[in-house]
Amino acid sequence: MAAATNSGIINHQVTATIAGLSKVKSNPGEDFLNKYTGELNGILDYVTQIQTQNTGAILPTDIMQTISISQLREDEPPKDAQKYNRTRSNILAGFPARKGDLLELPIRIIE
């Protein structure tokens, strides 16, 4: 079966509008427009391809189940404190930016 395609629905003008609305770029250049126009069209092609699949035999996965608080497990401290401390220490030691036991995450703003 040939894959359905929507290639070309998204053009540079639509990509520039999306970039402006999402505050990614207020004045995107040609390289940006070429790259993201292609990516957005690829996403639409993939969605179209998924929509053509027969999913009649697949059961829904969004069924909600009601549970009560009594069905939840109790929160318990780790039984092996030494293993807990070793794991915690390894995480802290491997984190690039720290202030004591606090982990610092870089703030990245896309311009």
N, C-alpha and C positions, 0 to 999 in steps of 0.2 A: 504494500500500500504506500503510495507516495505521501510524503509528509505535507500537511497543509502549511501554508506560509502567509504571513502578513507583511513580509519584508517591504519596506518602503513606506509604510503608513506613517511612521515617525520621520519627520524631516528636520533640517537644522533649525527652522523657526520654532517648531514644537519643542525641540531639545533646549533651545535658548530660553523659551518661556518657562519650562519646567525648572531649569537651573535658576532663573530669576526668582520664581515663586518659592523655591526651596532654600533660597539665599546661599546657594553653592557658589554661583558666579553671577555678577551683575552684568558683565560684558565678556562672555566666553569667546575664546579664540577659535580659529578653524580646527586646530588639532583636537581641542576639547569637544567641539561639535561633531567632528568625524568619529571620535572614539565613542562618545555616549549615544549618538544617534544609532550607531551600529549595535551597541549593547541593548538599548531600549527595543529596537526592532527584533533582536535575538530573543529577548524576554517574551515579546508578543508572539513570536513564532513558536516558542516552547509552550506557552499557554494554549495556543490554538492546537498544537499537537496533542496536548493532554486532553483537551476537550473532545477530540475525535475518538478517544479510547472508550471501549465498552466497559463500564463499571457496574453494570447491572447485578453481577454476582458478588460484589464486594459489599460487606455489611458496613453500615455507618459507624464511624468511630467517635461521634460527638454525643453519645448517649450519656446523659447526666445520671449519676447515682447519688442518692441521698444517704449520707452517713451521719451518725451522731458522734458527738465528742467522745462518748464512751468506747467507740470503735477505733479511735486513734491510739497509737502507742504512747506510752509514757516517755517523757524525756528523761534520759538517764545519763549521768556522766560516764565517760569511757571507763571500762573495767580495768584496762591496763594504762595507768597514768604515765608510766615511763614511755610507752609507745606513743601516747598522745603528745607528750612534751617533745619527743624526738621528732615527730611529724611536724608539729608546730614550729620547732626550731629550724627544720629544713626549709619550710615554706618561707619563714622570715629571712633566713640566710640567703635564699635564692632570689629574693625580691630586689630589683635594682635600686629602688629609692625608698629609704625608710627613715623614720624618726622614732627611735626606740622600738616599741611594739606596733607603731602605726605604719601602715603602708601608704606610700604616696603614689598617686596615679597622675600621669601627665594630662594636662588639659590641652586638647587639640581643637582648634577652630579652623574649619575649612573656609578658605577665602575664595 
